[in-house]
Amino acid sequence: MTEQTWPPGADPERPQAAHDGAALTAWLTTLVRNHEYGTLAELRRARGGSNAQIRAGWYGGDEHRELFERVAFLFAVYHQGRPTPSYGHGSLGAAARRIGDGTGRGPDNPGAQRLLNRLVASRRIPWRHLQHALTRLRACEQAPPSWTALTEDLIHWNDRKARVAYRWSVEFHTPPARGRTTPTRKDTTS
């Protein structure tokens, strides 16, 4: 019979929980779908230690508890007053391409460019700028980034191999995909 060994500092009575960004997203979207506005309001109270924030932190396990609480805060800010949930799509860089107005969006909008530059220049997770980006997306009536992908990106923010900030910048500046059809050439021999 082999004896179970535990990593240093681990408590065998309290197993380490893994993080689960998809489960956090599912819980948050259920709050919006069920119109649980009180819980969403609790999540918007920054650093309040409310029951809702603690529950959001559960999805992050012991290692990422605070990060999950803050992502839940961002989700609640974006969804304030919205009757239907948005799971979002793409990365924050792709979402930032949608920020703007009639004069231009994404790279064609100086405000969106400045915001993205502030996001990707930060060595620490740029929480204040993330909140600003999500507030701008909400004001422009544009979809947020995928909440699950955002959570994973923020977990890997300081991982040099993941290069999250670089990827966001590339996705922000990448032109939209065009159809693969080639234009027809007019025959000049008439």
JOJOTA-V336204 format. One record per helix or strand of 2 or more residues. SS is the DSSP state (~ for helix, > for strand). FROM is the first residue (numbers start at 1). LEN is the number of residues. If there is no record, write none. Layout:
BEGIN
ss->SS from->FROM len->LEN
ss->SS from->FROM len->LEN
END
This chain:
BEGIN
ss->~ from->21 len->13
ss->~ from->37 len->8
ss->~ from->51 len->8
ss->~ from->65 len->14
ss->~ from->92 len->5
ss->> from->100 len->2
ss->> from->104 len->2
ss->~ from->106 len->3
ss->~ from->110 len->12
ss->~ from->127 len->13
ss->~ from->147 len->9
ss->~ from->164 len->10
END
